[in-house]
Amino acid sequence: MRKVLEAEAAAILAVEVDEHFEEAARVILECQGKILTTGIGKAGHIAKKFAATLCSTGTPAVYLHPAEAAHGDLGIVGRNDVMIAFSTSGKSREVLEIIELSSHLGVTRHIGVTSHPDSSLRDCCDIIVNMGDVEETGCPIGMTPTSSIAVMLAVSDAIAMAVMESRGFSRREYGARHHGGYLGRLARLDNV
């Protein structure tokens, strides 16, 4: 267990924050539509969590499952939307396909979050947020995406918090969007 925790922590700390992180945050801030997040498999779970975090911190966002998109869910796509695609390998066919199709429906910018240097995602996105060369050293067989998914989550949280701070999003506004549970109660304590 300690080995996994150390591997994930080291992978997160190895991420080089460059101008693409800031550019991604700026594009999200300036979006005139909504933010669409997408990814498949474990990266899809991170994309879904990123959309939820954006929503609760003042940025309208929705997760679009790439396989379901091919069966009508592309109807959620609107003009001036921005799409953020999560894929460690950047080679998932469904993710690459949804990027192409969404551009025909008015998505203005595509942001890719990926790790592999030969990622096809790098060729079809305007901005690439690079996760770095993540090795799965926490997995005994080197296959289970532990470190890469931890990095993906940390990167998405960092972008979401930068957007929230730049927006000047307040605790009161947070409480208005997240009024349930423990966090809702905390956020409402100073909301008369």
Secondary structure, DSSP 8 states (H G I E B T S, - for coil): -HHHHHHHHHHHHT----HHHHHHHHHHHH-SS-EEEE--THHHHHHHHHHHHHHHTT--EEE--HHHHTTTGGGG--TT-EEEEE-SSS--HHHHHHHHHHHTTT--EEEEEE--TT-THHHH-SEEEE------TTSTTS-S-SHHHHHHHHHHHHHHHHHHHHHT--HHHHHHH--SHHHHHHHHTT--
